[in-house]
Amino acid sequence: MTIDPAAFHEFEHAGWERAAEHYADVFGDVTTHMAAPLLDAVGAGARTRLLDVATGPGFVAAAAAARGAIVTGLDFSPAMIADARRRHHGITFREGDAEALPFDAGSFDAVVMSFGLLHLARPEAAIAEAHRVLRAGGRYALSVWAGPETAVGFGIALKAIEEFGRANVPLPEGPPFFRFSDADEARRTLEHAGFTNVDVRVVPLTWTLASADGVYDALSRGGVRTSAVLRAQTPEALAAIRGAIRRSTERYQQGDRFVLPMPAVLASGTR
Ligand SMILES: C[S@@+](CC[C@H](N)C(=O)[O-])C[C@H]1O[C@@H](n2cnc3c(N)ncnc32)[C@H](O)[C@@H]1O
């Protein structure tokens, strides 16, 4: 299948404009835990000039500001930028594309991207842009989800779609969602972009949900690709998928909560 980067970019943009009002509620509890590992990986502290690419609701940007960093959050979705501005005052948020950053070369000491890379039509372009806007010696860190065999929320949803619905629905083709979950691929790509001291490791996040429908709700409202796949199912298939995801989630019940392993891969390097 050939990828039309412009079509995929447009599909993701429209998807994030739609998902923005739900994203923080359904994914915020898990993705906020990535902020500290990412900021530690770039050595963010007082006066660090830091760019948070694909900032979404601005979780990492806010955590960096709390460390005294001088922060800019960037996202291509106006709805996300509006949400980030509502949540965090005193941080600069601006619209822009990760694949063509609106900054001069060498503008930042640190660049981070939390769960953004897997949504990009041209991930290599975004990594090259991060390299360009970093000063020599500056640090880059990004996170993506681990593969569905260990990131349980994705694993149970993909299995349910495969079993009860149609995974192969007509959508603009994008790069493989789990491409950078592979540590070797992440390392190779950062090194190819010119980063040194590349480190790739797994961060054992967990996703705590109040309801066994939490995974379905999150993926159907707060995501893009899986959300589009779900919207393309028949009502009967959708009901079966939802039931299967619920039953799988129930296996992770602890007291009145559902606690799912959602490891992430953290890759970092020096400009
Ligand atoms: C999964 S969310 C991650 C949000 C936040 N960083 C977090 O960790 O929760 C992905 C974000 O990437 C943004 N995004 C996707 N493609 C982008 C692009 N080409 N340029 C800038 N932002 C992009 C989306 O609008 C969305 O806010």
The ligand as an SDF file (V2000), in Angstrom:
LIG
                    3D

 27 29  0  0  0  0  0  0  0  0999 V2000
   -1.5980   11.4080   21.1180 C   0  0  0  0  0  0  0  0  0  0  0  0
   -1.6270   13.1490   21.1590 S   0  0  0  0  0  0  0  0  0  0  0  0
   -0.2990   13.4940   22.3010 C   0  0  0  0  0  0  0  0  0  0  0  0
   -0.5370   14.7090   23.1390 C   0  0  0  0  0  0  0  0  0  0  0  0
    0.4230   14.9200   24.2910 C   0  0  0  0  0  0  0  0  0  0  0  0
    1.7680   15.1390   23.8220 N   0  0  0  0  0  0  0  0  0  0  0  0
    0.3810   13.7680   25.2530 C   0  0  0  0  0  0  0  0  0  0  0  0
    1.4220   13.1320   25.4810 O   0  0  0  0  0  0  0  0  0  0  0  0
   -0.6860   13.4730   25.8000 O   0  0  0  0  0  0  0  0  0  0  0  0
   -0.9090   13.5520   19.6140 C   0  0  0  0  0  0  0  0  0  0  0  0
   -0.8640   15.0370   19.3400 C   0  0  0  0  0  0  0  0  0  0  0  0
   -0.0690   15.2380   18.1700 O   0  0  0  0  0  0  0  0  0  0  0  0
   -0.6150   16.3040   17.4380 C   0  0  0  0  0  0  0  0  0  0  0  0
   -0.0920   16.1890   16.0660 N   0  0  0  0  0  0  0  0  0  0  0  0
   -0.3010   15.1700   15.1960 C   0  0  0  0  0  0  0  0  0  0  0  0
    0.3420   15.4180   14.0430 N   0  0  0  0  0  0  0  0  0  0  0  0
    0.9860   16.6010   14.1830 C   0  0  0  0  0  0  0  0  0  0  0  0
    1.8200   17.3810   13.3360 C   0  0  0  0  0  0  0  0  0  0  0  0
    2.1130   16.9970   12.0890 N   0  0  0  0  0  0  0  0  0  0  0  0
    2.3220   18.5400   13.8240 N   0  0  0  0  0  0  0  0  0  0  0  0
    2.0240   18.9590   15.0890 C   0  0  0  0  0  0  0  0  0  0  0  0
    1.2100   18.2780   15.9240 N   0  0  0  0  0  0  0  0  0  0  0  0
    0.7110   17.0940   15.4830 C   0  0  0  0  0  0  0  0  0  0  0  0
   -2.1100   16.1060   17.5900 C   0  0  0  0  0  0  0  0  0  0  0  0
   -2.8450   17.2700   17.2910 O   0  0  0  0  0  0  0  0  0  0  0  0
   -2.2010   15.6960   19.0650 C   0  0  0  0  0  0  0  0  0  0  0  0
   -2.3810   16.8200   19.8950 O   0  0  0  0  0  0  0  0  0  0  0  0
  1  2  1  0
  2  3  1  0
  2 10  1  0
  3  4  1  0
  4  5  1  0
  5  6  1  0
  5  7  1  0
  7  8  2  0
  7  9  1  0
 10 11  1  0
 11 12  1  0
 11 26  1  0
 12 13  1  0
 13 14  1  0
 13 24  1  0
 14 15  1  0
 14 23  1  0
 15 16  2  0
 16 17  1  0
 17 18  1  0
 17 23  2  0
 18 19  1  0
 18 20  2  0
 20 21  1  0
 21 22  2  0
 22 23  1  0
 24 25  1  0
 24 26  1  0
 26 27  1  0
M  CHG  2   2   1   9  -1
M  END
$$$$
